[in-house]
Amino acid sequence: MFGKLENRLTKDAVLLALGKVQEPELHQDLVTLNMVKDVQIEGGDVSFTVVLTTPACPLRTQIEQEARAAVTRLPGVRQVNIKMDAQVRADNRISSKLDIPVKNIIAVASGKGGVGKTTVAVNLAVALAQMGARVGILDADIYGPNVPMMMGVLEMPPPQNEKLIPPVAHGVEVMSIGFLVPDGEPLIWRGPMLHKAIRQLLTDVAWDNLDYLIVDMPPGTGDATLSLAQSVPMTGGIIVSTPQAVALSDATRGLTAFQRLEVPVMGIVENMAGDIFGVGGGERAAQQLGVPFLGRIFLTSSIRVGGDSGQPSVAFEADSEQSIAFRALAEKVAAQVSVMNARRPAPQKAPIKLDMGV
C-alpha cells in the first residue's frame, strides 16, 4: 500500500500543493509568482527551494511553515526539505534610464534638518546588509555629508578603469559627495555643476550589483533633491520625522516634495522619540497624511556614540531595542519594495520598425 502511495508522488503533485500557498504580501501563490525552484523527489523525500523576493522578508518563517505543511499533507511524503533563498526584484525603470547595476533606489528624506535622517539611512542600509542583501548608501546631502563619518570611512580607494571605487563598511558600499571636495570645504554648487556631480555619483561608481541603494537626501526640496530625481527614477521614499507636534508640518513638506517628484511614499519613521522630544508625533502625522507608519526609534546615547565612532547602532549594539527597531524597519521597507515592483507594469517595448523599401 505504501509503495502505491509513493508512486503518486510527482513533481506536478508537489507544485499543485504549493500552488495553494499564498505569498502574504503579494497575495498570489508561490507557483504563480515563480518562487518554487528545483523540486526533487526521492522515494518519500521531497526537496525544493523557495526563492523569496528579498532576504529581508519579514514573513519568511510563515512562508516556509505553510509550504512545508502543504507538501507534508500529500500521500506518500515522509520528509520535506526546504531551502530558503532570495532574489530581489528590480525596479525596471532604473535600468531603462541608466546603465547602473542597481535594482532599487530608496530615498531617505526629511522636511527639515536635525531630525536624524542620516542616522536612519545608515542603520537601514546596514540592517539590510546584515539580512543578506547587497546594499550601497549614497550620501547626497550637500549641506552636511556625514555618512562617511557614521560608517567609519573617510576616503575612497583609487579609481579603477575610470570608475570610482566605493569603500565597504559593515557590508555596505559607501559613496559620498563629501569624497569629492576637500575636508571642511562648504559645498556651494548649484544648477548644472550640482546636477553633474550627483549624476557622477550614480553612473561613475563601480557599484557591485546592488539590491538596494539607500540615498541620504539633503533636507528640504533644494537643487540636489531635484537633480537626483531627474537623474534616475527612485523606487520609493522614506520620510524621517520627529515625535513632536510639529512633525505633521515637517512630514507634510517631505510628502509634498516626493509627490511633486513622482516618488512613491513608503511611509514615515518617527526618530528621536523619548522623554526629551516626546512620543507619537510621527505616527499621528502618518495617520493624518494617509501613509504607512514604518516605526519608532528612541533617542539613546548609544546611537550617538555609534554614529560618532563609525559604528552604526545595528552593528554597535546588535541586540538593543533600537537595533531591533531598525531591523524591523528594514523588513518593512524590503517588503514594500517587493510589492511595488510586483505591481509595477513592465516597460513597454519599442515597436519594431520594418524597412519595407520603396
C-alpha positions in Angstrom: 0.0 0.0 0.0 2.8 2.5 0.9 4.6 1.8 -2.3 1.4 2.7 -4.3 1.1 6.0 -2.4 4.7 6.8 -3.2 4.0 6.2 -7.0 1.5 9.0 -6.9 4.1 11.5 -5.6 5.1 13.5 -8.6 6.6 17.0 -9.2 3.2 18.1 -10.6 1.5 17.0 -7.3 4.1 19.0 -5.3 3.6 22.1 -7.4 -0.2 21.7 -7.2 0.1 21.7 -3.4 2.4 24.7 -3.3 0.1 26.5 -5.7 -2.3 26.8 -2.7 0.3 28.6 -0.6 0.0 32.4 -0.7 2.8 34.9 -0.5 1.2 37.1 2.2 2.4 40.5 0.9 1.9 39.9 -2.8 -1.4 37.9 -2.4 -0.6 35.3 -5.1 0.5 31.7 -4.8 4.2 30.7 -4.8 3.9 28.8 -8.1 2.3 31.7 -10.0 5.0 34.0 -8.6 7.7 31.6 -9.8 9.1 31.3 -6.3 9.4 27.5 -6.3 12.6 26.0 -7.9 14.4 22.7 -8.1 11.7 20.3 -7.0 13.3 16.9 -6.3 11.6 13.6 -5.2 13.5 10.6 -3.9 11.1 7.9 -2.6 9.1 9.8 0.0 11.6 12.6 0.5 10.7 15.9 -1.2 13.1 18.8 -1.5 12.6 22.2 -3.2 13.8 25.8 -3.0 11.6 28.8 -2.2 13.0 31.9 -3.7 11.8 34.9 -1.7 11.6 38.4 -3.2 14.0 39.7 -0.6 16.4 38.2 2.0 14.8 40.7 4.5 11.4 39.1 4.1 9.5 39.6 7.4 7.2 36.6 6.7 10.0 34.2 5.8 9.1 31.7 8.6 5.4 31.8 7.8 6.0 31.0 4.2 8.3 28.2 5.0 5.9 26.7 7.5 2.9 26.8 5.2 4.9 25.4 2.3 6.1 22.5 4.4 2.6 21.8 5.7 1.1 21.8 2.2 3.6 19.3 0.9 3.6 17.1 4.0 -0.1 16.5 3.5 0.5 14.8 0.2 0.1 11.0 0.3 3.5 9.2 0.5 5.6 12.1 1.8 8.0 11.1 4.5 10.2 14.2 4.8 10.2 17.7 3.4 13.4 19.6 2.9 13.1 23.3 2.0 16.0 25.6 1.1 15.1 29.3 1.5 16.8 31.6 -1.0 16.1 35.1 -2.2 16.3 37.1 -5.4 15.5 40.8 -5.1 13.2 42.0 -7.8 14.3 45.1 -9.7 12.6 48.4 -10.4 12.8 48.1 -14.2 12.6 51.9 -14.7 16.2 52.3 -13.3 17.8 50.0 -15.9 15.7 51.6 -18.7 17.1 55.0 -17.9 20.7 54.4 -16.6 23.2 51.7 -17.1 24.0 51.0 -13.5 24.0 47.7 -11.6 21.4 48.8 -9.1 18.0 47.1 -8.7 16.2 49.6 -6.4 16.9 53.1 -5.2 15.3 54.2 -1.8 15.5 57.9 -0.8 15.6 58.8 2.9 14.5 62.5 3.3 13.1 64.9 5.8 11.2 68.2 5.7 13.9 69.9 7.7 17.4 69.2 9.1 18.2 68.0 12.6 15.8 65.0 12.7 18.4 62.2 12.5 17.8 61.5 8.8 21.4 60.2 8.2 21.2 58.0 11.3 18.1 56.3 9.9 19.6 56.0 6.4 22.9 54.5 7.7 21.2 52.0 10.1 18.7 51.0 7.4 21.5 50.2 5.0 23.5 48.2 7.5 20.4 46.3 8.6 19.5 45.3 5.1 23.1 44.1 4.5 23.0 42.1 7.7 20.0 40.2 6.4 21.9 39.2 3.3 21.1 41.9 0.7 23.6 43.6 -1.4 23.4 47.2 -0.3 25.0 50.6 -1.0 24.5 54.0 0.5 24.8 57.3 -1.4 25.4 60.4 0.6 23.8 63.2 -1.5 23.4 65.7 1.4 25.4 68.6 0.1 24.7 70.6 3.3 26.3 68.1 5.6 27.7 64.9 4.1 28.1 62.9 7.3 27.7 59.3 6.0 31.4 58.6 5.8 32.0 59.5 9.4 29.0 57.5 10.6 30.1 54.5 8.5 33.7 54.8 9.6 35.2 55.5 6.2 36.9 58.8 5.3 38.4 58.2 1.8 37.9 56.2 -1.3 40.2 53.6 -2.8 42.0 54.7 -6.0 39.8 54.7 -9.1 39.9 51.7 -11.5 39.0 51.7 -15.2 37.8 55.3 -14.9 35.3 54.3 -12.2 35.1 55.5 -8.6 35.5 52.5 -6.2 33.2 52.7 -3.2 34.8 51.7 0.1 32.9 49.0 2.0 32.0 49.3 5.7 29.7 47.0 7.7 28.9 45.1 4.5 27.7 48.3 2.7 29.2 50.1 -0.2 29.6 53.8 0.6 29.7 56.8 -1.7 29.5 60.4 -0.6 29.6 63.8 -2.2 31.9 64.6 0.6 34.6 62.4 -1.0 34.7 64.9 -3.9 35.6 68.0 -2.0 38.4 68.8 0.5 37.6 68.2 4.1 35.8 71.1 5.7 35.1 73.0 2.5 31.5 74.1 2.1 29.6 73.0 -1.0 28.1 75.9 -2.9 27.3 74.0 -6.1 24.1 74.8 -7.9 22.5 74.2 -11.2 24.5 72.3 -13.9 27.5 71.7 -11.6 25.4 70.1 -8.9 23.5 68.0 -11.4 26.7 66.7 -13.0 28.2 65.8 -9.6 25.1 63.9 -8.4 24.9 62.1 -11.7 28.5 61.1 -11.5 27.9 59.6 -8.0 25.3 57.3 -9.7 26.9 56.5 -13.0 30.7 56.7 -12.5 30.8 54.4 -9.5 31.6 50.7 -9.7 28.6 49.5 -7.8 28.6 45.8 -7.3 25.2 44.6 -8.4 23.2 46.2 -5.6 19.8 45.0 -4.5 19.2 48.3 -2.7 20.9 51.7 -2.9 19.9 53.9 0.1 20.2 57.6 -0.7 20.6 60.1 2.1 18.9 63.1 0.7 19.5 66.7 1.7 16.8 68.1 3.9 14.1 70.1 2.2 13.4 70.5 -1.5 16.5 72.1 -3.0 18.5 71.7 -6.2 20.1 68.4 -5.0 16.8 66.7 -4.5 15.6 67.8 -7.9 18.8 66.8 -9.6 18.6 63.3 -8.1 15.0 62.8 -9.1 15.8 64.0 -12.7 18.8 61.6 -12.9 17.1 58.4 -12.1 13.7 57.0 -11.1 13.5 56.4 -7.3 11.8 53.2 -6.2 10.3 54.8 -3.1 10.9 57.5 -0.5 11.0 57.4 3.3 10.3 60.5 5.4 12.1 60.9 8.7 10.2 63.0 11.3 10.4 63.9 15.0 7.9 62.8 17.7 6.9 66.4 18.4 3.6 68.1 17.5 5.3 70.0 14.6 6.0 66.6 13.0 2.9 66.9 10.9 4.0 70.1 9.1 7.5 68.8 8.7 6.3 65.5 7.3 3.9 67.3 5.0 6.7 69.2 3.4 8.6 65.9 2.8 5.5 64.2 1.4 4.7 67.2 -0.9 8.3 67.1 -2.2 8.1 63.4 -3.1 4.7 63.8 -4.7 6.0 66.6 -6.9 9.0 64.5 -7.9 6.6 61.5 -8.5 8.4 59.4 -5.9 6.1 56.8 -4.2 6.0 57.5 -0.4 6.8 54.4 1.5 6.0 55.9 4.9 7.2 57.9 7.9 9.8 56.9 10.5 9.5 58.6 13.9 13.0 59.2 15.1 14.5 60.6 18.4 11.4 59.5 20.5 11.6 59.6 24.2 11.5 61.8 27.3 13.1 64.9 25.7 11.1 65.2 22.5 8.0 63.1 23.4 6.4 60.2 21.6 3.8 59.9 18.8 4.1 62.9 16.6 5.4 60.9 13.6 2.8 58.2 14.0 0.0 60.8 14.1 1.4 62.5 11.1 1.4 59.2 9.2 -2.2 58.6 10.1 -3.3 62.1 9.1 -1.4 62.0 5.8 -2.6 58.5 4.9 0.8 56.9 4.6 2.3 53.9 6.4 3.9 54.3 9.8 7.2 52.5 9.4 8.4 52.5 13.0 9.7 54.5 16.0 13.3 54.9 17.0 14.0 56.0 20.6 16.8 58.5 21.3 19.7 56.9 23.2 23.3 57.8 23.8 24.4 54.6 22.2 23.0 55.7 18.8 25.0 59.0 19.1 28.2 57.2 20.3 27.9 54.6 17.5 27.4 57.3 14.9 30.4 59.4 16.1 32.7 56.4 16.1 31.7 54.9 12.8 29.7 52.0 14.4 26.0 52.3 13.4 23.7 51.1 16.2 22.7 47.8 14.4 26.4 46.9 14.4 27.4 48.6 17.7 24.6 47.1 19.8 23.0 44.4 17.7 20.6 43.2 20.5 19.5 46.6 21.7 15.9 47.8 21.4 16.9 50.4 18.8 18.7 47.9 16.7 15.7 45.6 16.7 13.6 48.6 15.6 16.0 49.4 12.7 15.8 45.7 11.6 12.0 45.8 11.7 12.2 49.0 9.6 14.4 47.2 7.1 12.0 44.3 6.8 9.0 46.7 6.2 10.9 48.6 3.6 12.1 45.5 1.8 8.6 44.1 1.8 7.2 47.3 0.3 9.8 47.3 -2.5 8.8 43.8 -3.4 5.1 44.7 -3.5 5.8 47.9 -5.6 7.9 46.0 -8.1 5.4 43.2 -8.4 2.6 45.7 -9.2 4.6 48.0 -11.5 3.8 47.3 -15.1 6.6 46.0 -17.3 8.2 48.6 -19.5 6.7 48.9 -22.9 8.9 47.7 -25.7 9.6 50.0 -28.6 7.8 48.7 -31.7 9.9 47.1 -34.3 10.1 49.2 -37.4 10.4 47.3 -40.7 12.0 48.9 -43.7 9.7 47.8 -46.5 11.7 49.7 -49.1 10.1 51.8 -51.8 
